[in-house]
Structure formats: structure tokens, C-alpha cells
Amino acid sequence: PWKCISLDMKYFRAVITYVNESKYEKLKYKRCKYLNKETVDNVNDMPNSKKLQNVVVMGRTNWESIPKKFKPLSNRINVILSRTLKKEDFDEDVYIINKVEDLIVLLGKLNYYKCFIIGGSVVYQEFLEKK
């Protein structure tokens, strides 16, 4: 059942990274047969004239699990949801928020294409509780 996982992860990384028409061709890959029926691409819904980045929201432990050489995640607006971290603790260009409501306010101020919640489990739980 896991034959396509590496292709799926490549695709996921490409989608949450900055996407425009010229890069869309790079996203195409030979999908497993089951994926062709069960998934839909909406990458090319993005307006051609705008070069927007996606927002990735993650928890503190997710952030800490990323190797230093990959921080912050390139070509994305990085947002860390944490009750303990402070902006002063970071050299990287990231946003630190304390609660889900702060994310809503932040997203209202940012110019972005899509927002992805990339984990961990505590972050997912908080968002599910807020509905």
C-alpha cells in the first residue's frame, strides 16, 4: 500500500512551496492508479499574475525537528505556533504565534496564496477544537 509514498511526499513538498505556472510542470509526475481517481489538483487555480508564497503553520516540536540547514522552510512563510517560544529567540525570518486566534489575525495581514497546517499532533488538535 505504500509504493507511492516517495512520489506523494515530493508532490506535497512542491505544492506547499511557492507555485506558479512555470513551476507547475515540475509538479506533474506519474501517479499511482488509485491517486488518479481519489485526488484532485487545484495548483493551477492560482492566478498567473501573482507570485505569492504559501503559509506553513507548525508547532514548536515540528520546527525543532527540521534540520538547521533547512530552516526556515524556503519559499514559504513559516509560522510557528508555540506557548513558550519568543520572536527574540530566532535569527530566522519566521512568525511566532501563541494561539490559533493569533494566526487568523496574522493571515489577515499577510499576502499569501494558501495556508497549510503541517503539524504536529497538538497543533492539529487545537485547530480541530476551534473548527
Number of C-alpha atoms within 10 A of each C-alpha: 4 6 8 14 11 10 14 16 11 12 17 12 12 17 18 22 20 20 21 19 15 8 11 13 10 11 15 11 11 10 12 13 9 9 12 11 8 7 8 8 9 8 15 12 9 15 12 10 8 10 14 19 20 20 24 19 24 23 22 20 15 16 21 10 8 12 9 10 7 8 14 18 18 11 14 18 22 20 23 24 24 18 12 9 14 13 13 7 8 11 8 11 13 16 16 25 21 14 15 15 11 13 18 10 10 14 13 10 9 10 14 17 16 16 16 12 15 15 18 15 13 14 22 14 12 12 14 9 8 8 6
